[in-house]
Structure formats: C-alpha cells, structure tokens
Amino acid sequence: MMRKDIHNKLKKYTREEQRLLNKSELARRFNCDVRTIDRYLKINSAELESKESSRVYKSLIDDYKPIIIEKVDTFGATAMAVYKFIVKKGYKGKYSTVAAFISNHKNVEIKKATVRFETTPGLQAQVDWKENLTMISKHGEIFKVNIFLMVLGYSRIKYVQLTTDKEQKTLFKCMISAFSYFEGIPQEILFDNMKTVVDRSKSTFSSIEFNKTFKYFADDAGFKPIACRPYRPQTKGKVESLARLTNRLTVYNGEFEDYDDLDKIVQDFMKEVNNEISQAINETPLSPLNKELEYLKPLPPMDLLISYVSCEKEYKVSKESMVNYKGKKYSVPTKYIGLKVNVTETCDGNISIYYNQDFIVCHSLSDNRYNYKIGHMHEILKSDACKHLTDAKIDDFIRENMSMMDILLRE
C-alpha cells in the first residue's frame, strides 16, 4: 500500500535536491525502511513505475448488502430494524454503517425512479388525493374531507372533487367524472402507491401488481395505469403542486354552511385554478385544452364504467346455473336457476352473490370465461349430462375433462 505522506513529501523536492537527500535520515523521520525511501525517490524520478496494491479490502457489511436491499426495497424495513435483523445473522459492524448504506442506496434509487411526466397531448394524466383536510363550517361543525385531483399532462387542465373517503368505488366515481369533464381519456394515468390501485401484498420495489378490480376498470376505460415506484419525490410533480394549491381552501374555514356549500366552493376553486396562468406552460390550461382534446381517447360506454360504482346489481341465473357478470360466467347452486340474484363487487377483487339478502357464494374475479366451484360443477353434471354416473365417477370426469377447457375450478 502506498505511503501518501512519503510520496507527497518527496514530490516537493527537485531531482537535484532528491539526489542530496539523506535516505537514512528520511527513513528515520517516516519510521520506515531505507528501501522504501529509495523506491519512492525512483518513482518520483520515473526510474520506477508505481504499482497499485492488489489487496482487496472488504467491509463488514458487504456480505449483508443483498439482505439489506431486499428488506428495505421489498418490505420497507427501517435501518434500525434491518440492523437488529442482521446482527442476529452475525453482523459485527456498527448501526451507523447500515444506516449510511441504506441512505446511499435510496439516493441512488431516487435517481433511477424519477419518471418524467410526459407532456405530449393526450398521453398522460396524474391522480392523487389531498388527504384528511379539516374544514370548519360557520356553525363550528368539523368536516374531515379529501380532495381528489386529476391533471392532464399537456394542457395542465385540472379536475378537483370533494369526497368524504378514498374507497375504491369513490376513486372510480371521481375518475368517471374527470373523464366526462375532460371529454376523453388519456392513454396513461400515473398513480401513487395507493391501496385501491396497487395490490401491496403482491408488489415489490421492482414489480408492481395492480389490484384486480382496478385493472379491470382500467381495461374497460381504455387507459394504461402506471404506478409510481418508491423513492420518487419528483415523479408526480404536477399533481403534487396542485395539492399545494388546495391549501388555499383553508381561508374558507368559518365561511360555509354545510357539506354541499363546501362542495360548491371546491367546484368554484377548480374553475379558478383552470383560469389561472400556469407557470409550466405560461398560459391558462384552458388555452391548450382544445389541442389536447383531439388526442384523448373517446369515452367508452358509460354504463360499463358505472357498473363499477353501483353498489349492487341484479342478474338472472341462466339454465346452466351461471351468472353472467362483466362478460364472464360464475357458478351458483342449481336451485337458483331462473331466479334473480344480486352481485356485489368488493375492492379486493371478489364478487359476492346473494339471493334475497342471503349469501350464496363468493368468486374471485377472473379472466376465464367460465368460473365454477367444484361443488357447483358436480351438482350441474349430476342434474343433467352425468346423472347416470356415481358421485365418484362424476368427480373423475371433472378432473379428466374440465381442466382442459376454459374453466376455473375452485374448491
């Protein structure tokens, strides 16, 4: 390993001065061998070429870096939690080393994760919420509200809506209203890592899994959802700047009568911000909107989208003992053939089927055309095509034949 103190000191001398130096005296001063002084003098005079050390220095944290990255990126673990975890696995280093490594890792990932908000007409929009805003009426009544925000990337036109919750059906209602307000749908919509959009149990830092019901909604609406990755403070700048704008609503505390009056204030606020000059485009959003409208996708049949927000819908059970829901068929027991049942879709990607408020069955939403519970399939076959077979042979028939078809068998 090179002694920089010796090397730097000797560089100050000219070649003539170096010839006159007492090598023994220098070795004594630097507490080294005379041959070391001689080697540095030859390196400085170009008589000898400097060689880098081939020695590899290893940090105590090196063996634990893959574990640390996995715990931080995949599960959002804190530095202290990771430190305690790897100590149990044999780590002998300091907590500060772990914290510094994680901080540096996140800074690197921030640069990777920054996504530019495209400004091509009709290409992209952003969605977010101004959460848990407290507003007080002139009567002293406290309202805990949220404000839904959607902004188009090219024109910066904004849609703002007051809500009392952030449930998935509320999100769909707001988005449907925004599409109607914009008179079209962008190709892509950028979302935060909200639970109504992303299936967090199946998502990791590098792989985002969308909520099943939300993905169906996006497909039917005709836009591609894009989820922001972690560590991305610049990813959704336009919609987050709008969130700062909504702070202007705080001056209306003590100025409104009730929720409906507050809702009207929010709608007036939306008109106000859409008529203000945007610093990003140096004009009002309404000016470039006409050009953006030319590139937005046309609105799909609204009945299709509204079906996602209706609390319950009635369906008639077919003679195959199936309920046709959004183009896919789901089984019920044969005793309901010909009767009308109610179907409720939940935000976790399931549908529950009821008859006269009595629960019948729960199915997972599926891309398969036919979706049977095995018990229902057995009952259907026994009542018709396989009524001459024993129960055991019907079960064998199901295993041997139905798995070959576009049928999802569930216990």
C-alpha positions as CSV (number, residue, x, y, z in Angstrom):
1,M,0.0,0.0,0.0
2,M,1.4,3.4,-1.0
3,R,2.5,5.8,1.8
4,K,1.0,9.0,0.6
5,D,2.7,11.1,3.2
6,I,6.1,9.9,2.0
7,H,5.2,10.2,-1.7
8,N,3.8,13.8,-1.3
9,K,6.7,15.0,0.8
10,L,9.3,13.8,-1.7
11,K,7.4,15.3,-4.7
12,K,8.2,18.8,-3.3
13,Y,11.9,18.3,-4.0
14,T,13.5,18.8,-7.4
15,R,15.6,16.0,-8.9
16,E,18.8,17.7,-7.9
17,E,17.6,18.1,-4.3
18,Q,16.4,14.5,-4.1
19,R,20.0,13.3,-5.0
20,L,21.3,15.2,-2.0
21,L,18.8,13.8,0.5
22,N,19.9,11.6,3.3
23,K,17.9,8.4,2.8
24,S,18.7,7.1,6.3
25,E,17.5,10.3,7.9
26,L,14.3,10.3,5.9
27,A,13.6,6.7,6.8
28,R,14.0,7.5,10.5
29,R,11.7,10.5,10.2
30,F,8.9,8.5,8.4
31,N,9.5,5.4,10.5
32,C,10.1,3.1,7.5
33,D,12.8,1.1,5.8
34,V,15.5,2.9,3.8
35,R,14.5,0.8,0.8
36,T,11.0,2.4,1.0
37,I,12.5,5.9,0.7
38,D,14.7,4.7,-2.2
39,R,11.6,3.2,-4.0
40,Y,9.7,6.5,-3.7
41,L,12.6,8.5,-5.0
42,K,12.8,6.3,-8.0
43,I,9.0,6.6,-8.6
44,N,9.3,10.3,-8.5
45,S,12.2,10.4,-10.9
46,A,10.3,7.9,-13.2
47,E,13.0,5.3,-12.8
48,L,10.4,3.0,-11.3
49,E,6.7,2.6,-12.2
50,S,4.2,2.9,-9.4
51,K,2.1,-0.3,-8.8
52,E,-1.4,-0.3,-7.3
53,S,-1.9,-2.7,-4.5
54,S,-3.8,-5.8,-5.5
55,R,-5.1,-6.2,-2.0
56,V,-8.9,-6.3,-1.7
57,Y,-10.4,-4.6,1.3
58,K,-13.7,-6.0,2.5
59,S,-16.2,-4.2,4.7
60,L,-18.1,-6.0,7.5
61,I,-21.4,-5.0,5.7
62,D,-20.5,-6.5,2.3
63,D,-21.9,-9.9,2.9
64,Y,-25.2,-8.4,4.2
65,K,-25.9,-5.9,1.4
66,P,-28.3,-8.2,-0.6
67,I,-30.3,-8.9,2.6
68,I,-30.5,-5.2,3.5
69,I,-31.6,-4.2,0.0
70,E,-34.3,-6.9,-0.1
71,K,-35.7,-5.9,3.3
72,V,-35.7,-2.2,2.5
73,D,-37.0,-2.3,-1.1
74,T,-39.5,-5.2,-0.8
75,F,-40.8,-4.7,2.7
76,G,-40.0,-1.1,3.6
77,A,-37.9,-2.0,6.7
78,T,-36.3,0.8,8.6
79,A,-32.5,1.0,9.1
80,M,-32.8,0.1,12.8
81,A,-35.0,-2.9,12.0
82,V,-32.5,-4.2,9.4
83,Y,-29.6,-3.6,11.7
84,K,-31.2,-5.7,14.5
85,F,-32.1,-8.4,12.0
86,I,-28.6,-8.8,10.5
87,V,-26.9,-8.7,13.9
88,K,-28.8,-11.9,14.7
89,K,-27.3,-13.3,11.5
90,G,-23.7,-12.5,12.6
91,Y,-23.1,-8.9,11.5
92,K,-20.4,-7.3,13.7
93,G,-20.4,-3.8,12.4
94,K,-22.0,-0.6,13.6
95,Y,-25.6,0.7,13.1
96,S,-24.2,3.9,11.5
97,T,-22.7,1.8,8.7
98,V,-26.0,0.2,8.0
99,A,-27.9,3.5,8.1
100,A,-25.3,5.1,5.8
101,F,-25.5,2.3,3.3
102,I,-29.4,2.4,3.2
103,S,-29.4,6.2,2.8
104,N,-27.0,6.0,-0.1
105,H,-29.0,3.1,-1.7
106,K,-32.2,5.2,-1.5
107,N,-30.5,8.2,-3.0
108,V,-29.3,6.1,-6.0
109,E,-32.8,4.6,-6.4
110,I,-34.4,8.1,-6.3
111,K,-32.4,8.9,-9.5
112,K,-33.5,5.7,-11.1
113,A,-37.1,6.0,-10.1
114,T,-37.7,9.6,-11.3
115,V,-40.3,9.4,-14.1
116,R,-40.8,12.3,-16.4
117,F,-44.4,13.4,-16.6
118,E,-44.9,13.4,-20.4
119,T,-46.4,16.5,-22.0
120,T,-47.4,15.0,-25.4
121,P,-51.1,15.9,-26.0
122,G,-53.5,13.2,-24.7
123,L,-50.7,11.0,-23.5
124,Q,-50.7,11.1,-19.7
125,A,-52.6,12.3,-16.6
126,Q,-51.8,12.1,-12.9
127,V,-54.1,11.2,-10.0
128,D,-53.7,11.8,-6.3
129,W,-55.6,12.9,-3.2
130,K,-55.3,15.8,-0.8
131,E,-55.9,13.8,2.3
132,N,-57.6,14.4,5.6
133,L,-58.3,18.1,5.2
134,T,-60.1,19.6,8.2
135,M,-62.6,22.3,7.4
136,I,-64.9,24.0,9.9
137,S,-68.3,25.5,9.0
138,K,-69.6,28.8,10.1
139,H,-71.6,26.9,12.7
140,G,-68.4,25.3,14.2
141,E,-69.1,21.8,12.6
142,I,-65.9,20.0,11.8
143,F,-65.7,18.2,8.4
144,K,-62.9,15.7,7.6
145,V,-62.7,15.6,3.8
146,N,-60.4,14.5,1.0
147,I,-60.0,16.2,-2.4
148,F,-59.5,14.0,-5.5
149,L,-57.1,15.5,-8.0
150,M,-56.5,14.7,-11.7
151,V,-54.4,16.8,-14.1
152,L,-53.7,16.3,-17.8
153,G,-50.0,16.5,-18.7
154,Y,-50.1,18.6,-21.8
155,S,-52.7,21.3,-21.0
156,R,-52.4,21.1,-17.2
157,I,-56.2,21.2,-17.0
158,K,-57.4,20.0,-13.6
159,Y,-60.3,18.1,-12.2
160,V,-61.0,18.5,-8.5
161,Q,-63.7,16.8,-6.4
162,L,-64.6,16.8,-2.8
163,T,-65.0,13.4,-1.1
164,T,-65.6,12.0,2.4
165,D,-63.5,8.9,1.8
166,K,-60.9,7.3,-0.5
167,E,-62.5,3.9,-1.1
168,Q,-62.1,2.3,-4.5
169,K,-65.7,3.0,-5.6
170,T,-65.1,6.6,-4.7
171,L,-62.0,6.6,-6.8
172,F,-63.9,5.2,-9.7
173,K,-66.7,7.7,-9.3
174,C,-64.1,10.6,-9.3
175,M,-62.3,9.2,-12.3
176,I,-65.5,8.7,-14.3
177,S,-66.5,12.4,-13.5
178,A,-63.0,13.5,-14.5
179,F,-63.2,11.7,-17.9
180,S,-66.6,13.3,-18.5
181,Y,-65.2,16.7,-17.6
182,F,-62.2,16.2,-19.9
183,E,-64.5,14.7,-22.6
184,G,-62.0,11.9,-23.2
185,I,-59.4,9.6,-21.6
186,P,-55.6,9.8,-21.8
187,Q,-53.5,6.9,-22.9
188,E,-51.8,6.6,-19.5
189,I,-52.6,7.6,-15.9
190,L,-50.0,7.8,-13.2
191,F,-51.0,6.8,-9.7
192,D,-49.4,6.8,-6.3
193,N,-48.9,3.6,-4.4
194,M,-52.5,3.7,-3.0
195,K,-54.1,0.5,-1.8
196,T,-57.2,1.0,-4.0
197,V,-54.8,0.8,-7.1
198,V,-51.9,-1.4,-6.1
199,D,-52.0,-4.9,-4.5
200,R,-49.3,-4.3,-2.0
201,S,-49.2,-7.9,-0.8
202,K,-48.1,-9.0,-4.2
203,S,-45.9,-5.9,-5.1
204,T,-42.2,-5.4,-4.6
205,F,-39.9,-2.5,-5.4
206,S,-39.2,-3.7,-8.9
207,S,-42.5,-5.3,-9.7
208,I,-45.9,-3.6,-9.2
209,E,-49.0,-5.8,-9.1
210,F,-52.3,-3.8,-9.7
211,N,-55.4,-4.5,-7.7
212,K,-57.5,-6.9,-9.8
213,T,-60.7,-4.8,-9.8
214,F,-58.8,-1.7,-10.6
215,K,-57.1,-3.4,-13.5
216,Y,-60.4,-4.4,-15.0
217,F,-61.7,-0.8,-14.6
218,A,-58.6,0.5,-16.4
219,D,-59.0,-2.0,-19.2
220,D,-62.7,-1.1,-19.7
221,A,-61.9,2.6,-19.5
222,G,-59.1,2.2,-22.0
223,F,-56.1,3.6,-20.2
224,K,-52.8,2.1,-19.1
225,P,-52.2,2.6,-15.3
226,I,-48.6,3.4,-14.2
227,A,-47.7,3.1,-10.5
228,C,-45.0,5.3,-9.1
229,R,-42.1,3.4,-7.6
230,P,-40.9,4.2,-4.1
231,Y,-38.2,6.9,-3.5
232,R,-39.6,9.1,-6.2
233,P,-40.2,12.7,-4.9
234,Q,-40.1,14.2,-8.4
235,T,-42.3,11.6,-10.2
236,K,-45.6,13.2,-9.7
237,G,-44.7,16.9,-9.5
238,K,-47.6,18.3,-11.4
239,V,-50.3,16.7,-9.2
240,E,-48.4,17.4,-6.0
241,S,-48.1,21.1,-6.9
242,L,-51.9,21.1,-7.3
243,A,-52.1,19.5,-3.8
244,R,-50.2,22.6,-2.5
245,L,-52.8,24.8,-4.4
246,T,-55.6,23.3,-2.4
247,N,-54.1,24.7,0.8
248,R,-55.8,27.9,-0.4
249,L,-59.1,26.4,0.6
250,T,-58.2,26.9,4.3
251,V,-59.3,30.5,4.1
252,Y,-62.8,29.2,3.7
253,N,-62.9,27.9,7.3
254,G,-65.8,29.5,9.0
255,E,-67.3,30.7,5.7
256,F,-69.5,27.8,4.6
257,E,-72.9,26.5,5.7
258,D,-72.6,22.7,5.2
259,Y,-71.0,20.0,3.1
260,D,-73.0,21.0,0.0
261,D,-71.8,24.6,0.4
262,L,-68.2,23.4,0.8
263,D,-68.6,21.2,-2.3
264,K,-69.7,24.3,-4.3
265,I,-66.6,26.2,-3.0
266,V,-64.4,23.3,-4.3
267,Q,-66.1,23.4,-7.7
268,D,-65.6,27.2,-7.9
269,F,-62.0,26.6,-6.9
270,M,-61.5,24.2,-9.8
271,K,-62.8,26.8,-12.2
272,E,-60.5,29.4,-10.7
273,V,-57.2,27.3,-11.0
274,N,-58.1,26.3,-14.6
275,N,-58.3,30.0,-15.5
276,E,-55.1,31.0,-13.9
277,I,-51.8,31.2,-15.9
278,S,-49.7,28.0,-15.3
279,Q,-46.1,28.7,-14.8
280,A,-45.2,25.5,-16.6
281,I,-46.9,26.5,-19.9
282,N,-47.1,30.3,-19.4
283,E,-50.8,30.3,-20.3
284,T,-54.1,29.2,-18.8
285,P,-54.8,25.4,-19.0
286,L,-58.0,26.1,-21.0
287,S,-55.9,27.6,-23.9
288,P,-54.1,24.3,-25.0
289,L,-57.1,22.1,-23.9
290,N,-58.6,22.1,-27.4
291,K,-55.5,20.6,-28.9
292,E,-55.3,18.0,-26.1
293,L,-58.9,17.0,-26.7
294,E,-58.0,16.0,-30.3
295,Y,-55.7,13.3,-28.9
296,L,-57.7,12.0,-26.0
297,K,-59.4,8.6,-26.4
298,P,-63.2,8.8,-26.8
299,L,-65.3,7.9,-23.8
300,P,-66.3,4.2,-23.5
301,P,-70.0,3.3,-22.9
302,M,-70.6,4.9,-19.5
303,D,-72.9,2.1,-18.4
304,L,-69.8,-0.2,-18.4
305,L,-67.8,2.1,-16.1
306,I,-70.8,2.9,-13.9
307,S,-71.2,-0.8,-13.1
308,Y,-68.0,-0.5,-11.1
309,V,-69.5,2.0,-8.7
310,S,-73.1,0.7,-8.4
311,C,-73.4,-0.9,-5.0
312,E,-75.4,-3.9,-6.2
313,K,-76.8,-5.2,-9.5
314,E,-79.4,-7.8,-10.2
315,Y,-78.8,-10.8,-12.5
316,K,-80.8,-13.7,-13.7
317,V,-79.3,-17.2,-13.2
318,S,-79.0,-19.0,-16.5
319,K,-80.2,-22.5,-17.2
320,E,-76.5,-23.5,-17.0
321,S,-76.7,-22.3,-13.3
322,M,-74.4,-19.4,-14.2
323,V,-74.4,-15.7,-13.5
324,N,-73.0,-13.6,-16.4
325,Y,-71.0,-10.7,-14.8
326,K,-68.9,-8.4,-17.0
327,G,-68.7,-10.9,-19.8
328,K,-67.6,-13.8,-17.5
329,K,-69.8,-16.5,-16.1
330,Y,-69.8,-17.6,-12.4
331,S,-71.5,-20.6,-11.0
332,V,-74.2,-20.9,-8.3
333,P,-76.1,-23.9,-7.0
334,T,-78.7,-25.3,-9.4
335,K,-81.6,-24.4,-7.2
336,Y,-81.2,-20.8,-8.2
337,I,-81.7,-21.5,-12.0
338,G,-84.1,-18.9,-13.3
339,L,-84.1,-16.8,-10.2
340,K,-82.7,-13.2,-9.9
341,V,-79.7,-12.8,-7.7
342,N,-77.7,-9.7,-6.6
343,V,-74.0,-9.4,-7.3
344,T,-71.7,-7.1,-5.2
345,E,-68.1,-6.5,-6.2
346,T,-65.5,-5.8,-3.5
347,C,-62.3,-3.8,-3.7
348,D,-60.2,-6.9,-3.0
349,G,-61.1,-8.4,-6.4
350,N,-64.0,-10.7,-5.4
351,I,-67.7,-10.8,-6.2
352,S,-70.3,-11.9,-3.6
353,I,-73.6,-13.3,-4.9
354,Y,-76.8,-13.1,-2.8
355,Y,-80.5,-14.2,-3.1
356,N,-83.0,-12.2,-1.1
357,Q,-80.1,-10.8,1.0
358,D,-79.0,-14.4,1.8
359,F,-75.3,-15.1,0.9
360,I,-74.8,-17.8,-1.8
361,V,-71.2,-17.8,-2.9
362,C,-68.1,-15.7,-3.3
363,H,-66.0,-15.9,-6.5
364,S,-62.6,-14.3,-7.3
365,L,-62.8,-12.1,-10.4
366,S,-61.2,-13.9,-13.3
367,D,-60.2,-13.6,-16.9
368,N,-61.6,-17.1,-17.6
369,R,-64.8,-17.2,-19.5
370,Y,-66.3,-19.9,-17.2
371,N,-65.7,-19.9,-13.4
372,Y,-67.1,-22.9,-11.5
373,K,-66.9,-24.0,-7.9
374,I,-66.2,-27.8,-8.0
375,G,-69.3,-28.5,-5.9
376,H,-71.4,-26.5,-8.3
377,M,-70.0,-28.3,-11.3
378,H,-70.7,-31.7,-9.7
379,E,-74.3,-30.6,-9.0
380,I,-74.8,-29.3,-12.5
381,L,-73.4,-32.5,-14.1
382,K,-75.4,-34.8,-11.8
383,S,-78.6,-33.0,-12.7
384,D,-78.2,-33.5,-16.4
385,A,-75.3,-34.8,-18.5
386,C,-73.9,-37.2,-15.9
387,K,-77.0,-38.1,-13.9
388,H,-76.4,-41.8,-14.7
389,L,-72.9,-41.7,-13.1
390,T,-71.9,-42.2,-9.4
391,D,-70.6,-39.3,-7.4
392,A,-67.0,-40.7,-7.6
393,K,-67.2,-41.1,-11.4
394,I,-68.6,-37.5,-11.8
395,D,-65.6,-36.3,-9.8
396,D,-63.2,-38.3,-12.0
397,F,-65.0,-36.8,-15.1
398,I,-64.5,-33.3,-13.8
399,R,-60.8,-33.9,-13.1
400,E,-60.2,-35.5,-16.5
401,N,-62.2,-33.2,-18.7
402,M,-63.0,-29.8,-17.3
403,S,-59.3,-28.9,-16.7
404,M,-58.9,-29.0,-20.5
405,M,-61.5,-26.3,-21.0
406,D,-61.6,-22.6,-20.3
407,I,-62.9,-23.3,-16.8
408,L,-61.5,-22.2,-13.5
409,L,-62.2,-24.9,-10.9
410,R,-62.2,-23.8,-7.3
411,E,-62.8,-25.7,-4.1
